[in-house]
Amino acid sequence: MATDPSMRAVRFHEYGPPSVLVVDEIDRPEPKAGEVLIRVHAAGVNPIDWKLRAGYLKDFMPVTLPYIPGLDVAGTVESVGEGVSDFAVGDRVFGRGTGTYAEFAVAPVTTIARIPDGVTFEHAAPLHVGGETAWVALFDTAHLETGQRLLVQGGAGGVGAIAVQLGHWKGAYVIATASAANVEFVRSLGADEVVDYTSVNVEDAVHDVDVVIDTVGGAVTAQSWNALKPGGILVVVAGMPDTDAATARGVRTSGVMHPAETRPVLEELGKLVASGDLKPQIGPEFPLGEAAQAHALSETGHGRGRILLKVAD
Ligand SMILES: NC(=O)c1ccc[n+]([C@@H]2O[C@H](COP(=O)([O-])OP(=O)(O)OC[C@H]3O[C@@H](n4cnc5c(N)ncnc54)[C@H](OP(=O)(O)O)[C@@H]3O)[C@@H](O)[C@H]2O)c1
């Protein structure tokens, strides 16, 4: 158990490029009522982390500087706040915390779950942002059913790689888009068809889809409408849904409405990982001191699965 009240944490003191990320020695956070303090083993590196760091979101998601990025976490419970009875010191947990690019981070008990036996910290770490988003988009928003046709735009990414697997597990016919280098990778996740968007016009190649999960945004969102059958739904993960455009085409659209309490979804995802039905895909792993390199890689917008910060063994 820890005796030193300080910790190493990655912070940015000003908005800017990846180089504004520095490792500071600071006090550990204290878990408030309803929270736990987690000794972080692995933290997911998500696009929202660098969007916050760069200041792209400062008008509607301002942060207090200096700021520790990071939402995805897997680790062990170090201490519990007042009133916490669902988790105990030493429990292996994963989910959404605050400032997880650090040796210790707090999390509300409503957004974490126990890591099932046999599941590693690395495999549990990407399940909140990628897994919970994919689950809510597919099942709570689009109500995907067995036998339906699903298109996952961006099937190789942190969200897309999980959406492809969940769609396959549900018994949908899964079509996914990826660059040439990721076609076989995405097929190995259970996609029935993979369209190389670098050589094929996806608008021409994919039709009569019940559900589109768009994890790319921009022009890809605009090109997704034609894939839908009448009454189908485009769930926009990256960007804002355009309901006027959907209505004009006789289809539906939605963003992703995350529930305040995500533990039930995390528990479902954990079971699927434990059973082997869901295999979290891990990209390169970096130590805390190389968070800037991790951000620069994530900012390319290309790659496979979720980049991780490996904080402890
Ligand atoms: N609304 C929400 O709650 C929510 C939650 C999570 C994420 N997001 C957002 O969703 C987006 C995706 O997140 P992520 O974590 O999955 O990102 P990521 O891990 O960086 O993955 C991005 C993926 O997009 C693929 N890609 C890039 N351009 C493409 C194109 N034109 N067509 C098809 N695939 C393309 C890349 O694959 P290739 O290498 O094969 O090109 C890459 O694997 C981000 O903007 C993120 O901020 C929103």
The ligand as an SDF file (V2000), in Angstrom:
LIG
                    3D

 48 52  0  0  0  0  0  0  0  0999 V2000
  -19.7110   11.2180  -28.8770 N   0  0  0  0  0  0  0  0  0  0  0  0
  -18.9900   10.5690  -27.9980 C   0  0  0  0  0  0  0  0  0  0  0  0
  -19.4140   10.3520  -26.8910 O   0  0  0  0  0  0  0  0  0  0  0  0
  -17.6460   10.0400  -28.4030 C   0  0  0  0  0  0  0  0  0  0  0  0
  -17.0700    8.9790  -27.6860 C   0  0  0  0  0  0  0  0  0  0  0  0
  -15.8530    8.4730  -28.1250 C   0  0  0  0  0  0  0  0  0  0  0  0
  -15.2050    9.0360  -29.2240 C   0  0  0  0  0  0  0  0  0  0  0  0
  -15.7890   10.1060  -29.8450 N   0  0  0  0  0  0  0  0  0  0  0  0
  -15.1370   10.6880  -31.0380 C   0  0  0  0  0  0  0  0  0  0  0  0
  -15.2020    9.7050  -32.0790 O   0  0  0  0  0  0  0  0  0  0  0  0
  -14.0580    9.8210  -32.9060 C   0  0  0  0  0  0  0  0  0  0  0  0
  -13.3830    8.4510  -33.0130 C   0  0  0  0  0  0  0  0  0  0  0  0
  -12.8700    8.0850  -31.7480 O   0  0  0  0  0  0  0  0  0  0  0  0
  -11.8950    6.8400  -31.6260 P   0  0  0  0  0  0  0  0  0  0  0  0
  -11.5150    6.7810  -30.2110 O   0  0  0  0  0  0  0  0  0  0  0  0
  -12.4770    5.6490  -32.2530 O   0  0  0  0  0  0  0  0  0  0  0  0
  -10.6610    7.3630  -32.5160 O   0  0  0  0  0  0  0  0  0  0  0  0
   -9.3510    6.6020  -32.9600 P   0  0  0  0  0  0  0  0  0  0  0  0
   -9.0760    5.4580  -32.0380 O   0  0  0  0  0  0  0  0  0  0  0  0
   -8.3270    7.6300  -33.1700 O   0  0  0  0  0  0  0  0  0  0  0  0
   -9.7240    5.9210  -34.3760 O   0  0  0  0  0  0  0  0  0  0  0  0
   -9.9420    6.6430  -35.5020 C   0  0  0  0  0  0  0  0  0  0  0  0
  -10.0860    5.6230  -36.6520 C   0  0  0  0  0  0  0  0  0  0  0  0
  -10.7010    6.2870  -37.7450 O   0  0  0  0  0  0  0  0  0  0  0  0
  -10.2600    5.6280  -38.9180 C   0  0  0  0  0  0  0  0  0  0  0  0
  -10.4480    6.5350  -40.0390 N   0  0  0  0  0  0  0  0  0  0  0  0
   -9.8720    7.7440  -40.2670 C   0  0  0  0  0  0  0  0  0  0  0  0
  -10.3730    8.2970  -41.3790 N   0  0  0  0  0  0  0  0  0  0  0  0
  -11.2930    7.4090  -41.8750 C   0  0  0  0  0  0  0  0  0  0  0  0
  -12.1690    7.4120  -43.0020 C   0  0  0  0  0  0  0  0  0  0  0  0
  -12.1900    8.4350  -43.8670 N   0  0  0  0  0  0  0  0  0  0  0  0
  -12.9840    6.3600  -43.1670 N   0  0  0  0  0  0  0  0  0  0  0  0
  -12.9920    5.3200  -42.3000 C   0  0  0  0  0  0  0  0  0  0  0  0
  -12.1650    5.2520  -41.2220 N   0  0  0  0  0  0  0  0  0  0  0  0
  -11.3490    6.2930  -41.0270 C   0  0  0  0  0  0  0  0  0  0  0  0
   -8.8230    5.2670  -38.6540 C   0  0  0  0  0  0  0  0  0  0  0  0
   -8.5610    4.0520  -39.3170 O   0  0  0  0  0  0  0  0  0  0  0  0
   -7.5060    3.9630  -40.5210 P   0  0  0  0  0  0  0  0  0  0  0  0
   -6.1470    4.0020  -39.8630 O   0  0  0  0  0  0  0  0  0  0  0  0
   -7.8370    2.6380  -41.1500 O   0  0  0  0  0  0  0  0  0  0  0  0
   -7.7600    5.1650  -41.3990 O   0  0  0  0  0  0  0  0  0  0  0  0
   -8.7620    5.0830  -37.1380 C   0  0  0  0  0  0  0  0  0  0  0  0
   -8.6510    3.7250  -36.7810 O   0  0  0  0  0  0  0  0  0  0  0  0
  -13.1980   10.9180  -32.3000 C   0  0  0  0  0  0  0  0  0  0  0  0
  -13.4880   12.1310  -32.9490 O   0  0  0  0  0  0  0  0  0  0  0  0
  -13.6750   10.9940  -30.8640 C   0  0  0  0  0  0  0  0  0  0  0  0
  -13.4470   12.2480  -30.2790 O   0  0  0  0  0  0  0  0  0  0  0  0
  -16.9800   10.6170  -29.4790 C   0  0  0  0  0  0  0  0  0  0  0  0
  1  2  1  0
  2  3  2  0
  2  4  1  0
  4  5  1  0
  4 48  2  0
  5  6  2  0
  6  7  1  0
  7  8  2  0
  8  9  1  0
  8 48  1  0
  9 10  1  0
  9 46  1  0
 10 11  1  0
 11 12  1  0
 11 44  1  0
 12 13  1  0
 13 14  1  0
 14 15  2  0
 14 16  1  0
 14 17  1  0
 17 18  1  0
 18 19  2  0
 18 20  1  0
 18 21  1  0
 21 22  1  0
 22 23  1  0
 23 24  1  0
 23 42  1  0
 24 25  1  0
 25 26  1  0
 25 36  1  0
 26 27  1  0
 26 35  1  0
 27 28  2  0
 28 29  1  0
 29 30  1  0
 29 35  2  0
 30 31  1  0
 30 32  2  0
 32 33  1  0
 33 34  2  0
 34 35  1  0
 36 37  1  0
 36 42  1  0
 37 38  1  0
 38 39  2  0
 38 40  1  0
 38 41  1  0
 42 43  1  0
 44 45  1  0
 44 46  1  0
 46 47  1  0
M  CHG  2   8   1  16  -1
M  END
$$$$
